Amino acid sequence: MMIQGSTQNLRQLLQRVRNWALANSPWLVHYNSGSCNGCDIEILATLTPRYDLERLGIKLQGSPRHADVLVCTGPVTRQSRERLIRIYEQMPEPKFVVAVGTCSISGGAFRGCYNILGGVDAVIPVDAYIPGCPPRPEAVIHGVAALLKQLQPQRAAEIDHLLADMGATPEEELIDERAELSGTR
């Protein structure tokens, strides 16, 4: 009886430590399921010293077995479907998926092509969507920050403060600026 109670307490403690580590330092793995590479360049721009996404505790990882968040770009093609599912299944629980760019959300410019299945959510569940063609690095940072706020709501003020220090533009201003540039305002 005593041993069973202690193992239960140990499991609960380990689960709390695991959740804390996930919320404070999520590791990302990036997968291009058939895009034009515009979104890929913007994702990599967030890791440069100008934006420095690592300030939020985020690290780009090469292996899905060590990653917490799958960042997908591009529409899902028939060729990439099985690989995307395999990568998703290799990730440990809990796992999260972020669809970056119009193509990964709906198929974008490639929608209706013979080898396009649609957006990422046609194959695996998606937790966050970051629209744009391609989305600016600030939008990618805001999308990942929104996911972090969902994981650990008590850190929301700290994340907002870090975003302000990084000079990241609020999402509404990004939308206004893009409309102004395109002349649709």
Biotite code that builds the C-alpha atoms (Angstrom):
import biotite.structure as struc

atoms = struc.array([
    struc.Atom([0.000, 0.000, 0.000], chain_id="A", res_id=1, res_name="MET", atom_name="CA", element="C"),
    struc.Atom([2.693, 2.486, 0.987], chain_id="A", res_id=2, res_name="MET", atom_name="CA", element="C"),
    struc.Atom([4.769, 1.739, -2.129], chain_id="A", res_id=3, res_name="ILE", atom_name="CA", element="C"),
    struc.Atom([1.771, 2.145, -4.440], chain_id="A", res_id=4, res_name="GLN", atom_name="CA", element="C"),
    struc.Atom([0.962, 5.571, -2.910], chain_id="A", res_id=5, res_name="GLY", atom_name="CA", element="C"),
    struc.Atom([4.563, 6.735, -3.280], chain_id="A", res_id=6, res_name="SER", atom_name="CA", element="C"),
    struc.Atom([4.766, 5.659, -6.933], chain_id="A", res_id=7, res_name="THR", atom_name="CA", element="C"),
    struc.Atom([1.501, 7.505, -7.631], chain_id="A", res_id=8, res_name="GLN", atom_name="CA", element="C"),
    struc.Atom([2.921, 10.669, -6.010], chain_id="A", res_id=9, res_name="ASN", atom_name="CA", element="C"),
    struc.Atom([6.146, 10.253, -7.967], chain_id="A", res_id=10, res_name="LEU", atom_name="CA", element="C"),
    struc.Atom([4.201, 9.919, -11.232], chain_id="A", res_id=11, res_name="ARG", atom_name="CA", element="C"),
    struc.Atom([2.208, 13.058, -10.468], chain_id="A", res_id=12, res_name="GLN", atom_name="CA", element="C"),
    struc.Atom([5.393, 14.965, -9.641], chain_id="A", res_id=13, res_name="LEU", atom_name="CA", element="C"),
    struc.Atom([7.082, 13.799, -12.858], chain_id="A", res_id=14, res_name="LEU", atom_name="CA", element="C"),
    struc.Atom([4.011, 14.776, -14.888], chain_id="A", res_id=15, res_name="GLN", atom_name="CA", element="C"),
    struc.Atom([4.034, 18.280, -13.354], chain_id="A", res_id=16, res_name="ARG", atom_name="CA", element="C"),
    struc.Atom([7.756, 18.648, -14.102], chain_id="A", res_id=17, res_name="VAL", atom_name="CA", element="C"),
    struc.Atom([7.178, 17.473, -17.676], chain_id="A", res_id=18, res_name="ARG", atom_name="CA", element="C"),
    struc.Atom([4.317, 19.954, -18.220], chain_id="A", res_id=19, res_name="ASN", atom_name="CA", element="C"),
    struc.Atom([6.410, 22.766, -16.737], chain_id="A", res_id=20, res_name="TRP", atom_name="CA", element="C"),
    struc.Atom([9.336, 21.952, -19.043], chain_id="A", res_id=21, res_name="ALA", atom_name="CA", element="C"),
    struc.Atom([7.045, 21.756, -22.083], chain_id="A", res_id=22, res_name="LEU", atom_name="CA", element="C"),
    struc.Atom([5.462, 25.133, -21.365], chain_id="A", res_id=23, res_name="ALA", atom_name="CA", element="C"),
    struc.Atom([8.750, 26.864, -20.554], chain_id="A", res_id=24, res_name="ASN", atom_name="CA", element="C"),
    struc.Atom([10.891, 25.431, -23.323], chain_id="A", res_id=25, res_name="SER", atom_name="CA", element="C"),
    struc.Atom([9.016, 23.838, -26.226], chain_id="A", res_id=26, res_name="PRO", atom_name="CA", element="C"),
    struc.Atom([11.121, 22.287, -28.969], chain_id="A", res_id=27, res_name="TRP", atom_name="CA", element="C"),
    struc.Atom([9.939, 22.655, -32.551], chain_id="A", res_id=28, res_name="LEU", atom_name="CA", element="C"),
    struc.Atom([10.415, 20.445, -35.568], chain_id="A", res_id=29, res_name="VAL", atom_name="CA", element="C"),
    struc.Atom([9.739, 21.963, -38.981], chain_id="A", res_id=30, res_name="HIS", atom_name="CA", element="C"),
    struc.Atom([8.253, 20.042, -41.891], chain_id="A", res_id=31, res_name="TYR", atom_name="CA", element="C"),
    struc.Atom([7.706, 21.345, -45.420], chain_id="A", res_id=32, res_name="ASN", atom_name="CA", element="C"),
    struc.Atom([4.878, 19.318, -46.930], chain_id="A", res_id=33, res_name="SER", atom_name="CA", element="C"),
    struc.Atom([5.145, 20.836, -50.401], chain_id="A", res_id=34, res_name="GLY", atom_name="CA", element="C"),
    struc.Atom([5.419, 24.615, -50.196], chain_id="A", res_id=35, res_name="SER", atom_name="CA", element="C"),
    struc.Atom([7.259, 27.155, -52.336], chain_id="A", res_id=36, res_name="CYS", atom_name="CA", element="C"),
    struc.Atom([9.737, 27.798, -49.447], chain_id="A", res_id=37, res_name="ASN", atom_name="CA", element="C"),
    struc.Atom([8.481, 31.341, -48.757], chain_id="A", res_id=38, res_name="GLY", atom_name="CA", element="C"),
    struc.Atom([7.111, 30.333, -45.344], chain_id="A", res_id=39, res_name="CYS", atom_name="CA", element="C"),
    struc.Atom([10.248, 28.317, -44.590], chain_id="A", res_id=40, res_name="ASP", atom_name="CA", element="C"),
    struc.Atom([12.408, 31.400, -45.049], chain_id="A", res_id=41, res_name="ILE", atom_name="CA", element="C"),
    struc.Atom([10.152, 33.399, -42.701], chain_id="A", res_id=42, res_name="GLU", atom_name="CA", element="C"),
    struc.Atom([10.280, 30.654, -40.047], chain_id="A", res_id=43, res_name="ILE", atom_name="CA", element="C"),
    struc.Atom([14.074, 30.604, -40.215], chain_id="A", res_id=44, res_name="LEU", atom_name="CA", element="C"),
    struc.Atom([14.088, 34.414, -39.994], chain_id="A", res_id=45, res_name="ALA", atom_name="CA", element="C"),
    struc.Atom([12.456, 34.140, -36.554], chain_id="A", res_id=46, res_name="THR", atom_name="CA", element="C"),
    struc.Atom([15.546, 32.286, -35.318], chain_id="A", res_id=47, res_name="LEU", atom_name="CA", element="C"),
    struc.Atom([17.988, 34.985, -36.446], chain_id="A", res_id=48, res_name="THR", atom_name="CA", element="C"),
    struc.Atom([19.359, 37.522, -33.940], chain_id="A", res_id=49, res_name="PRO", atom_name="CA", element="C"),
    struc.Atom([16.903, 40.163, -35.171], chain_id="A", res_id=50, res_name="ARG", atom_name="CA", element="C"),
    struc.Atom([13.849, 38.277, -33.870], chain_id="A", res_id=51, res_name="TYR", atom_name="CA", element="C"),
    struc.Atom([15.524, 35.672, -31.622], chain_id="A", res_id=52, res_name="ASP", atom_name="CA", element="C"),
    struc.Atom([12.638, 33.310, -30.938], chain_id="A", res_id=53, res_name="LEU", atom_name="CA", element="C"),
    struc.Atom([14.887, 31.465, -28.493], chain_id="A", res_id=54, res_name="GLU", atom_name="CA", element="C"),
    struc.Atom([14.218, 34.244, -25.971], chain_id="A", res_id=55, res_name="ARG", atom_name="CA", element="C"),
    struc.Atom([10.830, 32.622, -25.446], chain_id="A", res_id=56, res_name="LEU", atom_name="CA", element="C"),
    struc.Atom([12.582, 29.328, -24.639], chain_id="A", res_id=57, res_name="GLY", atom_name="CA", element="C"),
    struc.Atom([11.870, 27.838, -28.076], chain_id="A", res_id=58, res_name="ILE", atom_name="CA", element="C"),
    struc.Atom([14.434, 25.694, -29.866], chain_id="A", res_id=59, res_name="LYS", atom_name="CA", element="C"),
    struc.Atom([14.336, 24.262, -33.375], chain_id="A", res_id=60, res_name="LEU", atom_name="CA", element="C"),
    struc.Atom([14.996, 20.523, -33.192], chain_id="A", res_id=61, res_name="GLN", atom_name="CA", element="C"),
    struc.Atom([15.965, 18.147, -35.977], chain_id="A", res_id=62, res_name="GLY", atom_name="CA", element="C"),
    struc.Atom([14.210, 15.037, -34.694], chain_id="A", res_id=63, res_name="SER", atom_name="CA", element="C"),
    struc.Atom([10.458, 14.596, -34.173], chain_id="A", res_id=64, res_name="PRO", atom_name="CA", element="C"),
    struc.Atom([11.210, 12.231, -31.272], chain_id="A", res_id=65, res_name="ARG", atom_name="CA", element="C"),
    struc.Atom([12.552, 15.181, -29.263], chain_id="A", res_id=66, res_name="HIS", atom_name="CA", element="C"),
    struc.Atom([10.051, 17.824, -30.411], chain_id="A", res_id=67, res_name="ALA", atom_name="CA", element="C"),
    struc.Atom([6.899, 19.103, -28.738], chain_id="A", res_id=68, res_name="ASP", atom_name="CA", element="C"),
    struc.Atom([5.540, 21.245, -31.584], chain_id="A", res_id=69, res_name="VAL", atom_name="CA", element="C"),
    struc.Atom([5.317, 20.361, -35.284], chain_id="A", res_id=70, res_name="LEU", atom_name="CA", element="C"),
    struc.Atom([5.489, 23.459, -37.501], chain_id="A", res_id=71, res_name="VAL", atom_name="CA", element="C"),
    struc.Atom([4.123, 22.666, -40.986], chain_id="A", res_id=72, res_name="CYS", atom_name="CA", element="C"),
    struc.Atom([4.361, 24.720, -44.149], chain_id="A", res_id=73, res_name="THR", atom_name="CA", element="C"),
    struc.Atom([2.811, 24.093, -47.546], chain_id="A", res_id=74, res_name="GLY", atom_name="CA", element="C"),
    struc.Atom([-0.149, 22.101, -48.772], chain_id="A", res_id=75, res_name="PRO", atom_name="CA", element="C"),
    struc.Atom([-0.149, 18.380, -48.128], chain_id="A", res_id=76, res_name="VAL", atom_name="CA", element="C"),
    struc.Atom([0.726, 16.495, -51.306], chain_id="A", res_id=77, res_name="THR", atom_name="CA", element="C"),
    struc.Atom([-0.012, 12.840, -51.970], chain_id="A", res_id=78, res_name="ARG", atom_name="CA", element="C"),
    struc.Atom([3.717, 12.120, -51.649], chain_id="A", res_id=79, res_name="GLN", atom_name="CA", element="C"),
    struc.Atom([4.133, 13.895, -48.312], chain_id="A", res_id=80, res_name="SER", atom_name="CA", element="C"),
    struc.Atom([0.964, 12.602, -46.608], chain_id="A", res_id=81, res_name="ARG", atom_name="CA", element="C"),
    struc.Atom([2.474, 9.394, -45.216], chain_id="A", res_id=82, res_name="GLU", atom_name="CA", element="C"),
    struc.Atom([5.672, 11.162, -44.086], chain_id="A", res_id=83, res_name="ARG", atom_name="CA", element="C"),
    struc.Atom([3.665, 13.835, -42.284], chain_id="A", res_id=84, res_name="LEU", atom_name="CA", element="C"),
    struc.Atom([1.617, 11.203, -40.460], chain_id="A", res_id=85, res_name="ILE", atom_name="CA", element="C"),
    struc.Atom([4.780, 9.264, -39.554], chain_id="A", res_id=86, res_name="ARG", atom_name="CA", element="C"),
    struc.Atom([6.475, 12.404, -38.171], chain_id="A", res_id=87, res_name="ILE", atom_name="CA", element="C"),
    struc.Atom([3.341, 13.255, -36.173], chain_id="A", res_id=88, res_name="TYR", atom_name="CA", element="C"),
    struc.Atom([3.166, 9.741, -34.722], chain_id="A", res_id=89, res_name="GLU", atom_name="CA", element="C"),
    struc.Atom([6.869, 9.793, -33.758], chain_id="A", res_id=90, res_name="GLN", atom_name="CA", element="C"),
    struc.Atom([6.376, 12.860, -31.551], chain_id="A", res_id=91, res_name="MET", atom_name="CA", element="C"),
    struc.Atom([5.875, 12.228, -27.833], chain_id="A", res_id=92, res_name="PRO", atom_name="CA", element="C"),
    struc.Atom([2.638, 13.233, -26.112], chain_id="A", res_id=93, res_name="GLU", atom_name="CA", element="C"),
    struc.Atom([1.553, 15.941, -25.556], chain_id="A", res_id=94, res_name="PRO", atom_name="CA", element="C"),
    struc.Atom([2.188, 17.229, -29.058], chain_id="A", res_id=95, res_name="LYS", atom_name="CA", element="C"),
    struc.Atom([1.006, 20.318, -30.867], chain_id="A", res_id=96, res_name="PHE", atom_name="CA", element="C"),
    struc.Atom([0.780, 21.264, -34.540], chain_id="A", res_id=97, res_name="VAL", atom_name="CA", element="C"),
    struc.Atom([1.090, 24.760, -36.014], chain_id="A", res_id=98, res_name="VAL", atom_name="CA", element="C"),
    struc.Atom([0.103, 25.389, -39.661], chain_id="A", res_id=99, res_name="ALA", atom_name="CA", element="C"),
    struc.Atom([2.105, 28.294, -41.092], chain_id="A", res_id=100, res_name="VAL", atom_name="CA", element="C"),
    struc.Atom([0.962, 30.033, -44.268], chain_id="A", res_id=101, res_name="GLY", atom_name="CA", element="C"),
    struc.Atom([-2.103, 30.006, -46.457], chain_id="A", res_id=102, res_name="THR", atom_name="CA", element="C"),
    struc.Atom([-1.055, 26.809, -48.240], chain_id="A", res_id=103, res_name="CYS", atom_name="CA", element="C"),
    struc.Atom([-0.818, 24.791, -45.030], chain_id="A", res_id=104, res_name="SER", atom_name="CA", element="C"),
    struc.Atom([-4.196, 26.112, -43.885], chain_id="A", res_id=105, res_name="ILE", atom_name="CA", element="C"),
    struc.Atom([-6.252, 25.607, -47.052], chain_id="A", res_id=106, res_name="SER", atom_name="CA", element="C"),
    struc.Atom([-3.999, 24.518, -49.906], chain_id="A", res_id=107, res_name="GLY", atom_name="CA", element="C"),
    struc.Atom([-3.539, 28.133, -51.006], chain_id="A", res_id=108, res_name="GLY", atom_name="CA", element="C"),
    struc.Atom([-2.425, 28.717, -54.592], chain_id="A", res_id=109, res_name="ALA", atom_name="CA", element="C"),
    struc.Atom([-2.096, 24.960, -55.083], chain_id="A", res_id=110, res_name="PHE", atom_name="CA", element="C"),
    struc.Atom([-5.689, 24.171, -54.046], chain_id="A", res_id=111, res_name="ARG", atom_name="CA", element="C"),
    struc.Atom([-7.448, 21.981, -56.585], chain_id="A", res_id=112, res_name="GLY", atom_name="CA", element="C"),
    struc.Atom([-4.266, 20.587, -58.125], chain_id="A", res_id=113, res_name="CYS", atom_name="CA", element="C"),
    struc.Atom([-4.337, 16.878, -58.891], chain_id="A", res_id=114, res_name="TYR", atom_name="CA", element="C"),
    struc.Atom([-1.742, 15.929, -56.248], chain_id="A", res_id=115, res_name="ASN", atom_name="CA", element="C"),
    struc.Atom([-2.836, 18.263, -53.419], chain_id="A", res_id=116, res_name="ILE", atom_name="CA", element="C"),
    struc.Atom([-4.916, 16.828, -50.586], chain_id="A", res_id=117, res_name="LEU", atom_name="CA", element="C"),
    struc.Atom([-5.515, 20.231, -48.952], chain_id="A", res_id=118, res_name="GLY", atom_name="CA", element="C"),
    struc.Atom([-4.285, 21.845, -45.768], chain_id="A", res_id=119, res_name="GLY", atom_name="CA", element="C"),
    struc.Atom([-2.452, 20.120, -42.935], chain_id="A", res_id=120, res_name="VAL", atom_name="CA", element="C"),
    struc.Atom([-5.697, 19.682, -40.972], chain_id="A", res_id=121, res_name="ASP", atom_name="CA", element="C"),
    struc.Atom([-6.932, 17.321, -43.713], chain_id="A", res_id=122, res_name="ALA", atom_name="CA", element="C"),
    struc.Atom([-4.334, 14.814, -42.475], chain_id="A", res_id=123, res_name="VAL", atom_name="CA", element="C"),
    struc.Atom([-3.506, 15.569, -38.808], chain_id="A", res_id=124, res_name="ILE", atom_name="CA", element="C"),
    struc.Atom([-5.129, 17.751, -36.111], chain_id="A", res_id=125, res_name="PRO", atom_name="CA", element="C"),
    struc.Atom([-3.889, 21.355, -36.008], chain_id="A", res_id=126, res_name="VAL", atom_name="CA", element="C"),
    struc.Atom([-3.716, 23.460, -32.815], chain_id="A", res_id=127, res_name="ASP", atom_name="CA", element="C"),
    struc.Atom([-2.745, 26.868, -34.225], chain_id="A", res_id=128, res_name="ALA", atom_name="CA", element="C"),
    struc.Atom([-3.029, 28.578, -37.601], chain_id="A", res_id=129, res_name="TYR", atom_name="CA", element="C"),
    struc.Atom([-0.764, 31.399, -38.801], chain_id="A", res_id=130, res_name="ILE", atom_name="CA", element="C"),
    struc.Atom([-2.190, 32.905, -42.013], chain_id="A", res_id=131, res_name="PRO", atom_name="CA", element="C"),
    struc.Atom([-0.254, 34.802, -44.661], chain_id="A", res_id=132, res_name="GLY", atom_name="CA", element="C"),
    struc.Atom([1.536, 34.243, -47.936], chain_id="A", res_id=133, res_name="CYS", atom_name="CA", element="C"),
    struc.Atom([4.121, 34.144, -46.540], chain_id="A", res_id=134, res_name="PRO", atom_name="CA", element="C"),
    struc.Atom([3.415, 35.232, -42.969], chain_id="A", res_id=135, res_name="PRO", atom_name="CA", element="C"),
    struc.Atom([5.883, 37.757, -41.622], chain_id="A", res_id=136, res_name="ARG", atom_name="CA", element="C"),
    struc.Atom([8.251, 36.668, -38.841], chain_id="A", res_id=137, res_name="PRO", atom_name="CA", element="C"),
    struc.Atom([6.269, 38.790, -36.360], chain_id="A", res_id=138, res_name="GLU", atom_name="CA", element="C"),
    struc.Atom([3.113, 36.831, -37.224], chain_id="A", res_id=139, res_name="ALA", atom_name="CA", element="C"),
    struc.Atom([4.956, 33.527, -36.731], chain_id="A", res_id=140, res_name="VAL", atom_name="CA", element="C"),
    struc.Atom([6.216, 34.736, -33.346], chain_id="A", res_id=141, res_name="ILE", atom_name="CA", element="C"),
    struc.Atom([2.696, 35.819, -32.318], chain_id="A", res_id=142, res_name="HIS", atom_name="CA", element="C"),
    struc.Atom([1.257, 32.462, -33.367], chain_id="A", res_id=143, res_name="GLY", atom_name="CA", element="C"),
    struc.Atom([3.833, 30.536, -31.349], chain_id="A", res_id=144, res_name="VAL", atom_name="CA", element="C"),
    struc.Atom([3.380, 32.942, -28.416], chain_id="A", res_id=145, res_name="ALA", atom_name="CA", element="C"),
    struc.Atom([-0.390, 32.323, -28.500], chain_id="A", res_id=146, res_name="ALA", atom_name="CA", element="C"),
    struc.Atom([0.300, 28.590, -28.302], chain_id="A", res_id=147, res_name="LEU", atom_name="CA", element="C"),
    struc.Atom([2.648, 29.178, -25.342], chain_id="A", res_id=148, res_name="LEU", atom_name="CA", element="C"),
    struc.Atom([-0.055, 31.224, -23.597], chain_id="A", res_id=149, res_name="LYS", atom_name="CA", element="C"),
    struc.Atom([-2.465, 28.294, -24.006], chain_id="A", res_id=150, res_name="GLN", atom_name="CA", element="C"),
    struc.Atom([0.085, 25.913, -22.515], chain_id="A", res_id=151, res_name="LEU", atom_name="CA", element="C"),
    struc.Atom([0.823, 28.106, -19.504], chain_id="A", res_id=152, res_name="GLN", atom_name="CA", element="C"),
    struc.Atom([-1.745, 30.895, -18.980], chain_id="A", res_id=153, res_name="PRO", atom_name="CA", element="C"),
    struc.Atom([-0.003, 32.199, -15.837], chain_id="A", res_id=154, res_name="GLN", atom_name="CA", element="C"),
    struc.Atom([2.975, 33.238, -18.044], chain_id="A", res_id=155, res_name="ARG", atom_name="CA", element="C"),
    struc.Atom([0.820, 35.336, -20.399], chain_id="A", res_id=156, res_name="ALA", atom_name="CA", element="C"),
    struc.Atom([2.011, 38.668, -18.977], chain_id="A", res_id=157, res_name="ALA", atom_name="CA", element="C"),
    struc.Atom([5.648, 37.557, -19.125], chain_id="A", res_id=158, res_name="GLU", atom_name="CA", element="C"),
    struc.Atom([5.263, 36.415, -22.751], chain_id="A", res_id=159, res_name="ILE", atom_name="CA", element="C"),
    struc.Atom([3.618, 39.736, -23.681], chain_id="A", res_id=160, res_name="ASP", atom_name="CA", element="C"),
    struc.Atom([6.508, 41.586, -22.019], chain_id="A", res_id=161, res_name="HIS", atom_name="CA", element="C"),
    struc.Atom([9.066, 39.536, -23.966], chain_id="A", res_id=162, res_name="LEU", atom_name="CA", element="C"),
    struc.Atom([7.179, 40.231, -27.202], chain_id="A", res_id=163, res_name="LEU", atom_name="CA", element="C"),
    struc.Atom([7.266, 43.958, -26.453], chain_id="A", res_id=164, res_name="ALA", atom_name="CA", element="C"),
    struc.Atom([11.026, 43.749, -25.764], chain_id="A", res_id=165, res_name="ASP", atom_name="CA", element="C"),
    struc.Atom([11.510, 41.939, -29.074], chain_id="A", res_id=166, res_name="MET", atom_name="CA", element="C"),
    struc.Atom([9.691, 44.745, -30.863], chain_id="A", res_id=167, res_name="GLY", atom_name="CA", element="C"),
    struc.Atom([7.117, 42.346, -32.260], chain_id="A", res_id=168, res_name="ALA", atom_name="CA", element="C"),
    struc.Atom([4.125, 44.168, -33.714], chain_id="A", res_id=169, res_name="THR", atom_name="CA", element="C"),
    struc.Atom([0.669, 43.284, -32.370], chain_id="A", res_id=170, res_name="PRO", atom_name="CA", element="C"),
    struc.Atom([-1.377, 41.150, -34.755], chain_id="A", res_id=171, res_name="GLU", atom_name="CA", element="C"),
    struc.Atom([-3.954, 43.890, -35.482], chain_id="A", res_id=172, res_name="GLU", atom_name="CA", element="C"),
    struc.Atom([-1.185, 46.244, -36.623], chain_id="A", res_id=173, res_name="GLU", atom_name="CA", element="C"),
    struc.Atom([0.201, 43.526, -38.909], chain_id="A", res_id=174, res_name="LEU", atom_name="CA", element="C"),
    struc.Atom([-3.194, 43.109, -40.556], chain_id="A", res_id=175, res_name="ILE", atom_name="CA", element="C"),
    struc.Atom([-3.609, 46.893, -40.932], chain_id="A", res_id=176, res_name="ASP", atom_name="CA", element="C"),
    struc.Atom([-0.102, 47.260, -42.372], chain_id="A", res_id=177, res_name="GLU", atom_name="CA", element="C"),
    struc.Atom([-0.614, 44.444, -44.881], chain_id="A", res_id=178, res_name="ARG", atom_name="CA", element="C"),
    struc.Atom([-3.967, 45.947, -45.975], chain_id="A", res_id=179, res_name="ALA", atom_name="CA", element="C"),
    struc.Atom([-2.281, 49.337, -46.346], chain_id="A", res_id=180, res_name="GLU", atom_name="CA", element="C"),
    struc.Atom([0.492, 47.863, -48.500], chain_id="A", res_id=181, res_name="LEU", atom_name="CA", element="C"),
    struc.Atom([-1.940, 46.021, -50.735], chain_id="A", res_id=182, res_name="SER", atom_name="CA", element="C"),
    struc.Atom([-4.245, 49.031, -51.054], chain_id="A", res_id=183, res_name="GLY", atom_name="CA", element="C"),
    struc.Atom([-7.329, 47.172, -49.760], chain_id="A", res_id=184, res_name="THR", atom_name="CA", element="C"),
    struc.Atom([-7.819, 49.357, -46.754], chain_id="A", res_id=185, res_name="ARG", atom_name="CA", element="C"),
])
